[in-house]
Amino acid sequence: MAEAYIIDAVRTPRGIGKVGKGSLAAAHPQHLAATVLKAIAERNDLDTAEVEDVIWSTSTQKGKQGGDLGRMAALDAGYDIRTSGTTLDRFCGGGITSVNFAAAQVMSGMEDLVVAGGTEMMSLTAQMAQEERAAGLSPFMMGSGNARLQQVHPQSHQGVCGDAIASMEGIDRQALDALGLESQKRAARAIEEGRFEKSIVPVMDDEGNVILDREEFPRPQTTMEGLSQLEPSFAKIADLPLDEKGTTFRKLINQKYPDLEIRHFHHAGNSSGVVDGAAAVLIASKDYADKHGLTPRARIVQTANMGDDPTLMLNAPVPAAKKVLAKAGLTRDDIDLWEINEAFAVVAEKFIRDLRLDRDKVNVNGGAIALGHPIGATGSILIGTMLDELERQDLKRGLVTMCAAGGMAPAIIIERV
């Protein structure tokens, strides 16, 4: 089997995902995707006619984010018309999956040069969610249109699931707030030291004016005292009537876990930020890299997918990490750095506790609590962040994973070359 190499990784800064407040909110999602596609082609002097596919991740594929963003953004970026493109959805996990799919194509020998990545404009999807709520629909409840599925695998709101897991695991508010605070501290340090500058490309308008060239979401002024004063975000949502039968998000979880008393711990300060952003990762075979003078930065060691309980939704990263390690013939001690998406603080906290990890090796530059989580793009962002940090510290291997709706988690191990 051929090796799949990561040649380069780029991303936009993450803008606040709110219309009227975020710098990227007025942009078209296709423009964000085109920004990173154009940058990765120019940085590596690619003949885009030889890019065999663009494999893209976008979770909410409706409205401006519909219509195969991978292909349309490649055309917008000036790629040769022979460059094909496709767009996938694995909810939050799509940005890892797009890279994994690209790697599989290269490792199988089917293709030699592929760009993977993702885009999500949460400022746009928030507007869609408001419209769905106004129409009496629940934009949060997965499988809500299928009564049979909800009876077999009741699926609730992600935030309520986070609170349910914390209640079940005995992880208290103080521990979750401490993780949220540490995310802000680490992100602030990373920004101050320029650790993201290698991969960030500015977003420009059509006239060449800079729209955004820095991270917009972090709140370095955060304190434990300030976090302790925030009201839980999902207590009211948990008991919001969803239909004429009186179904609620809390009842959906208690349908499967009747004895679980769900307490509420998560809030804006220990949950992932709502942002807009895009990222791209360039994958090539060894033969192609050698023939065209591309210098590989890392090889993809192994990938894996894992499903877990869709009712709790957020618990698949631990078994995904164990699976990808086993497939690679590695142990926890062989991994130098870990990236686990901070969808909610409990996800990262449980991951660290269950795998008995050294906290100084996990999310060393902060995570989505401080920097934000542009759903379909985040996995690709994390892979690029991991690569940059392995190089900065002169380390060898990193593992990246994240929870996804429906109770899933993709995972990937990369190794510097």
N, C-alpha and C positions, 0 to 999 in steps of 0.2 A: 504494500500500500504506500502511495506517495505521501510525502509530508506536506502539510499546509502551513504556510508561514504568514505571520502578520508583518506586513511591510510598513504600515503607517496607520495612525488613528488620529482623527480630528473631531472637533465638536464646536458648536456654538456656545457662547455663554448662556446661562439659563436666566430668562426674564420672568418677572412676576406674572403669573398666569391670570391676570385680571384686566378686563377691558377698562381703559381709562387710567390704569395705574402701571401696567407693565409695558416696557419699551418695545417688546416684540408683538404685542397683542394686535397691532394693526397690520402686521405682515401676513402674507399668505403662507400656509404650511408648506406649499410647494417651493416657495422662495427659501425657507429655512433649509429644506432638504437640498435644494440646488446649491446653497452656499457651501455646505460641507462636501458635496460631490465635486463641485468645481475646485475647491481648495485641495482635496486629496489628489485630484488629477494634476493640478499645477505643481504641487509640492514634489510629486514623483515623476514629473515629465511623462505622463502616460499618453500613449496613443489610444484614445478612447475607443477606437474601432476594435481594439483587442480586448476590451473589457467584455467578457462573455455574458455577464448578467449583473444586475443590480438587485440584490435581495433586501427588501426594506420592511421595516416593522412600523405599523401604525395601528393602535388599538381601536380607536373610534373612527371607523372608515365610513363616515357620512359627511354630507355637505362638502365643504372645501377640502376635507381630508379623505374624501372618497375618490374613486376613479383611478386606482393603481398609482399611488404616489411615487413608487420606485421608478416606473417608466417615465412618468410625466416630469418628475424632477430631473431625471437624467437629461431629457430633452431640453429642459429649462436651463440646465447647467452647461449646455453646449456640447454634450457628448455626441459622438457619431451616431447616426440613426441605426447603425447595426448593433448598438448596445441594447440588449433587451432588459426588461425590468419586471419585477413582481413584488407584491406587497402581501404581508402575512399578519396574522393576529394571534398572539398567545397572551393577550391581556398585558399585564406588567412585564412578563418574561420575554416579550417579543424581541427586544434588542439584543439579548443573548442568543435567542433562537436564530435570528437572521445571520449572525456570525457563525453559529454552529452549522447551519445549512450550507453556507458558503464553504466552510472547511470541508464538509462532507463531499461536496461537488469536486473540490480540488483533490482530496485524499483518494477519492474513487477513480481519479483520472479522467473524469468526464469534462472538467473545465480546468483552465490554468490561471485565470485572472478574474476575480470577482470582487465587487465592492458590496459590503453589507452595512447595515445601519438602521436608523429609525428616526422618526419625527413624531412629536406630539405637541399640539398647541392646546394646553388645558384651558386657556382663556376662551378658546373656541368651543371646546367640549362642555365647559361650564354653561355656556349659553344654550347649547343643545339640551343639557340636563334640565335647565329651567323651563324650556319649552315642553319637554316631556312631562315634567311635573304639572305644568299648567294644563296639559291634556289629560291629566289623571293617571299617568303612567309612572312606574317606579324605575328611574334610570340606574338605580343601585343594585337591584335584586337580580342576580344572574338566573337565567332560566325562568323568569317570572311569568312568561307566557305559556309555560308548559306545566299544567297542574300535576300531571303524573310524576314529572321529574322532581317537582318540589315536595311531593310526598315521599319519594324514595331518597332523594338527596336534597333536603331543604338547604337553600343557599341565601345567606343574609347579606347585610351591609358590611363592607370590609372593616370599618371602624368598630362596629359592634362585635365583629369576630375578634378583633384585637383585644378588646376588653374582656371577651369571654375567655380567651386563651390566658390572659394575665390572671384572671380570677381562678381558672382551673389550675394554673401552675404555681399560684401563690407568689406571684411577682408583684410587688407593691408599687404604689405611685412614686415613692422616693427613688427607687431604682430606675424607673422609666424616665423620670425627670433628670436624673444624674446622667443617663445615657444621652438624652437630648442636649444637655448642657455641654457634654464632652464633644458632641458632634459640632456644635457651634465653635468651640474653642479650637478644635483641630482644623476646621475649615478656615477660620480666621488666620491661623498660623500658615496654612498652605497658601492662602491668597497673598499674605504679607511677604512670604518667601518666594513667590512666583512659581510655585510648583505646578500650576496648571497652564502656564504660559506656552509650553511646548505644543500643546494640543489645541488650545482655543484659537478660533479664527473669528474675526469680527463679522457681524451681520451689517451689510450695507444696503442702502436703498438703490433704486435704479439710476440715480444721479451720482452715486459714489459717496454719499454721505453716510457716516457711521450711525447706525441705529443703536447698536449695543456692542461693547467690546469688553465687558466685565461681568462678573457674577452679580446679579441684582437682588437675589433673595436673602442671603445670609444676614443674621442679626447678631453681630459680635457683642452687642451690649447685653445679651441675655445673662440672667443670674438665676440661681436656684430660688431665691426669694420671689423673683418675678414669675418663674414657672409655677411655683406653689400657689400663686394667686389666680391662676387661670382655671376657669370652669371647664369640666369635662365636656367634650364636644358631642358625644354620642348618646348621652342619657335620654334626651328628648327624642332623638331619631329612633332609638331602640323601640319606643312605644308608639311610633307614628302609625296610624291605621293605613294599611296598604290596599284593602279591598272591603267590600260590603260584609264580609265574614268576620272582620276584626283581626285579620292577620297582621302581625307586627314582626319587625326584625328580631326582637327578643323571642317571640313565640316560635319563630322558625328554628332558632338554635335550641330552644327548650323542647321542641318537638323531638329532637334526637338526644338531647341531654337534659332530661326533665328535672334532675336534681341539682343542676348547676345554677347557682345564684350569680348572675352576671353583675359585677360591680364595674364602675366606670372610672378609668384612669387616664385615657388618652385625650389630648387636646392639641391645639395648634402648635404648642411648643415641644411636643414629643411625638409628633406625627410628620409624615413627609410633606414637603411644601408643594403647592400648586404652581407649576411653572410651565413655560414654553421652551422648547429646545430641540436640537437635532444633532446627530453624530454619525460618522462614517468610519469604517474599518476596511483597509485594503488587504485582501488575502491573495496569495500567489503560490504556485507550485515552485519547487526548487529549480526545476529546469527553466521555467519562465524567468524567475528572478536572476538566475545565472546568465541567461542569454541576453537579458535587457539591463543588466547592471543595477538591479534593485537589491538593496541591502536588507535582508530580513532582520527584524528586531526581536521576534519571538516565534516559536513554533507552537502549534496547538497540540497539546499532549493527548487530551481526551475530552469528550463531552458526554453529557447524560441528560435524560429527562426523568422526572419523577412525579407521580400523582400521589395525593394524600386525601384526607377527609375534606370534601368540598364544603361541608357545613361549617367547619372551623376555618377553612379556606387558606390560612397563612402558614401552615405547619410543614409544608413540603421541603423547605431548604435544607433541614438537617438530613433527612434521608437522601436527598439529592446529592449533598456533599459526600456522604458515605458511599453512595453508589459510584460517583465519578472517581473517587479515590480508589475503590476496589477495582474498577475497570482499568485504571492506569497502573495498578500494582503498587500504589503508594500508600503511605500512612499520613496521619495528621502531622507528624514531625517532619515530613518531606516538604511541607508547604511553608513558604517564608512569609507570605502576606495573604490576607483574606479580605474579600469584599462581599458583604451581605447587605442588600438594599434595605435601607431604613424606612420601609413602608410605614411601619409603626414601630415605636421603640421596643415593644415586646418581641417583634420578629428577630431583631438583632440580639436582644438580651437573651432570649431563649436559645438562639444559635450558639452564642458564646458559652452559655452554661452547659448545654447538652453535649457539646463537643469538647468542653474543658479547654478552651482556647486562651492564649495569652492576649489580653485586651490590647496590648501595645502592637499587636500584629493585625488587628481587625479595623478596617475603615480608618486608616491612619490619617487620612486627610479630610475627615468628616464624611458625612453621608447625606442622604436625602432629607433628613430633618433640617439640616442647615442649608443645603444647596438646592433642594427641590427634586421632584420626581416627574419628569416629562414621560409619562407612561411607556409608550412604545420605543422611546429613545434611550431610556435609562440604562438598560443592559449594555448597549454599545458604548455608552459613556463610561460605565464602570470598567469595561475591558481596557479602554484607553487609559483611564486613570491608573489601573493596575500596572499596565505596561510602563508608563512614565515613572511610577514609584519604584518598581523593580530596578529600573535603570538608575534612578537617583540614588538608591541605597546600595547599588551593586549586588542585588540579590538574584535568585534563580527562578523560583516558581511561585505562581499565585493561583488562587482558586476564587472564582466569581460565581455567585448564585443569588437568586432572588425569588420571593414568593410571587405567585400569580393567581388571579381569580380562578375559581373552579377547583382550587386545591392543588395547584401544580407548582413545579420549580424546575427550570433548566439550570444546568451548571456547566462550567468550562474550567479546565486547567491549562494555563499557558506557561511556557518556559523560555527564558531568554536564550538567544543563540549568539 
